[in-house]
Amino acid sequence: MEITKITKEQNPLAVSGRKPISHEQLQREFDYHRAEKVLRKMLEKELISQEEFSKIMLLNRKSYSPILAQLMPDKP
């Protein structure tokens, strides 16, 4: 087991190699999830079909570019 002492000089994000998320990216993530929530409610109330839901979600992934979009299936 390896133990790393974190000091004030060290940036925990730099140590792990991750970059902090920008305000703009965070807003896009929020907007994407908010749009998904609305669409799911529309689907539950049968205002849209499953096919329409899938098509709109695919368009939303392209528009909002959520961080994990590459891992998401083409058909939600």
CNS distance restraints for C-alpha pairs under 8 A (distance, minus, plus):
assign (resid   6 and name CA) (resid  10 and name CA) 6.23 0.50 0.50
assign (resid   6 and name CA) (resid  12 and name CA) 7.55 0.50 0.50
assign (resid  10 and name CA) (resid  14 and name CA) 7.63 0.50 0.50
assign (resid  10 and name CA) (resid  15 and name CA) 7.33 0.50 0.50
assign (resid  11 and name CA) (resid  15 and name CA) 6.33 0.50 0.50
assign (resid  12 and name CA) (resid  16 and name CA) 6.49 0.50 0.50
assign (resid  13 and name CA) (resid  17 and name CA) 6.13 0.50 0.50
assign (resid  13 and name CA) (resid  18 and name CA) 5.35 0.50 0.50
assign (resid  13 and name CA) (resid  19 and name CA) 6.44 0.50 0.50
assign (resid  13 and name CA) (resid  20 and name CA) 7.14 0.50 0.50
assign (resid  14 and name CA) (resid  18 and name CA) 6.28 0.50 0.50
assign (resid  14 and name CA) (resid  19 and name CA) 7.31 0.50 0.50
assign (resid  21 and name CA) (resid  25 and name CA) 6.40 0.50 0.50
assign (resid  21 and name CA) (resid  26 and name CA) 6.59 0.50 0.50
assign (resid  22 and name CA) (resid  26 and name CA) 6.19 0.50 0.50
assign (resid  23 and name CA) (resid  27 and name CA) 6.16 0.50 0.50
assign (resid  24 and name CA) (resid  28 and name CA) 6.30 0.50 0.50
assign (resid  25 and name CA) (resid  29 and name CA) 6.22 0.50 0.50
assign (resid  25 and name CA) (resid  66 and name CA) 7.69 0.50 0.50
assign (resid  26 and name CA) (resid  30 and name CA) 6.26 0.50 0.50
assign (resid  27 and name CA) (resid  31 and name CA) 6.10 0.50 0.50
assign (resid  28 and name CA) (resid  32 and name CA) 6.01 0.50 0.50
assign (resid  28 and name CA) (resid  64 and name CA) 5.33 0.50 0.50
assign (resid  28 and name CA) (resid  65 and name CA) 7.12 0.50 0.50
assign (resid  28 and name CA) (resid  66 and name CA) 6.64 0.50 0.50
assign (resid  29 and name CA) (resid  33 and name CA) 6.29 0.50 0.50
assign (resid  29 and name CA) (resid  64 and name CA) 7.05 0.50 0.50
assign (resid  29 and name CA) (resid  65 and name CA) 7.77 0.50 0.50
assign (resid  29 and name CA) (resid  66 and name CA) 5.32 0.50 0.50
assign (resid  29 and name CA) (resid  67 and name CA) 7.37 0.50 0.50
assign (resid  30 and name CA) (resid  34 and name CA) 6.08 0.50 0.50
assign (resid  31 and name CA) (resid  35 and name CA) 6.07 0.50 0.50
assign (resid  31 and name CA) (resid  64 and name CA) 7.33 0.50 0.50
assign (resid  32 and name CA) (resid  36 and name CA) 6.21 0.50 0.50
assign (resid  32 and name CA) (resid  60 and name CA) 6.70 0.50 0.50
assign (resid  32 and name CA) (resid  61 and name CA) 7.43 0.50 0.50
assign (resid  32 and name CA) (resid  64 and name CA) 5.88 0.50 0.50
assign (resid  32 and name CA) (resid  66 and name CA) 6.91 0.50 0.50
assign (resid  33 and name CA) (resid  37 and name CA) 6.16 0.50 0.50
assign (resid  34 and name CA) (resid  38 and name CA) 6.42 0.50 0.50
assign (resid  35 and name CA) (resid  39 and name CA) 6.21 0.50 0.50
assign (resid  35 and name CA) (resid  60 and name CA) 7.87 0.50 0.50
assign (resid  36 and name CA) (resid  40 and name CA) 6.09 0.50 0.50
assign (resid  36 and name CA) (resid  57 and name CA) 7.04 0.50 0.50
assign (resid  37 and name CA) (resid  41 and name CA) 6.37 0.50 0.50
assign (resid  38 and name CA) (resid  42 and name CA) 6.30 0.50 0.50
assign (resid  39 and name CA) (resid  43 and name CA) 6.12 0.50 0.50
assign (resid  39 and name CA) (resid  53 and name CA) 6.66 0.50 0.50
assign (resid  40 and name CA) (resid  44 and name CA) 6.11 0.50 0.50
assign (resid  40 and name CA) (resid  53 and name CA) 7.75 0.50 0.50
assign (resid  41 and name CA) (resid  45 and name CA) 6.22 0.50 0.50
assign (resid  42 and name CA) (resid  46 and name CA) 6.12 0.50 0.50
assign (resid  42 and name CA) (resid  47 and name CA) 5.12 0.50 0.50
assign (resid  42 and name CA) (resid  48 and name CA) 6.04 0.50 0.50
assign (resid  43 and name CA) (resid  47 and name CA) 5.87 0.50 0.50
assign (resid  43 and name CA) (resid  48 and name CA) 5.23 0.50 0.50
assign (resid  43 and name CA) (resid  49 and name CA) 6.32 0.50 0.50
assign (resid  43 and name CA) (resid  50 and name CA) 6.86 0.50 0.50
assign (resid  43 and name CA) (resid  53 and name CA) 6.94 0.50 0.50
assign (resid  48 and name CA) (resid  52 and name CA) 6.03 0.50 0.50
assign (resid  48 and name CA) (resid  53 and name CA) 6.56 0.50 0.50
assign (resid  49 and name CA) (resid  53 and name CA) 6.17 0.50 0.50
assign (resid  50 and name CA) (resid  54 and name CA) 6.18 0.50 0.50
assign (resid  51 and name CA) (resid  55 and name CA) 6.28 0.50 0.50
assign (resid  52 and name CA) (resid  56 and name CA) 6.10 0.50 0.50
assign (resid  53 and name CA) (resid  57 and name CA) 6.07 0.50 0.50
assign (resid  54 and name CA) (resid  58 and name CA) 6.17 0.50 0.50
assign (resid  54 and name CA) (resid  74 and name CA) 7.98 0.50 0.50
assign (resid  54 and name CA) (resid  75 and name CA) 5.57 0.50 0.50
assign (resid  54 and name CA) (resid  76 and name CA) 5.86 0.50 0.50
assign (resid  55 and name CA) (resid  59 and name CA) 6.37 0.50 0.50
assign (resid  55 and name CA) (resid  75 and name CA) 7.97 0.50 0.50
assign (resid  56 and name CA) (resid  60 and name CA) 6.11 0.50 0.50
assign (resid  57 and name CA) (resid  61 and name CA) 6.21 0.50 0.50
assign (resid  57 and name CA) (resid  76 and name CA) 7.30 0.50 0.50
assign (resid  58 and name CA) (resid  62 and name CA) 6.60 0.50 0.50
assign (resid  58 and name CA) (resid  74 and name CA) 6.69 0.50 0.50
assign (resid  58 and name CA) (resid  75 and name CA) 7.52 0.50 0.50
assign (resid  59 and name CA) (resid  63 and name CA) 6.18 0.50 0.50
assign (resid  60 and name CA) (resid  64 and name CA) 5.77 0.50 0.50
assign (resid  60 and name CA) (resid  65 and name CA) 7.70 0.50 0.50
assign (resid  61 and name CA) (resid  65 and name CA) 5.22 0.50 0.50
assign (resid  61 and name CA) (resid  66 and name CA) 6.41 0.50 0.50
assign (resid  61 and name CA) (resid  69 and name CA) 6.33 0.50 0.50
assign (resid  65 and name CA) (resid  69 and name CA) 6.45 0.50 0.50
assign (resid  68 and name CA) (resid  72 and name CA) 6.62 0.50 0.50
assign (resid  72 and name CA) (resid  76 and name CA) 7.68 0.50 0.50
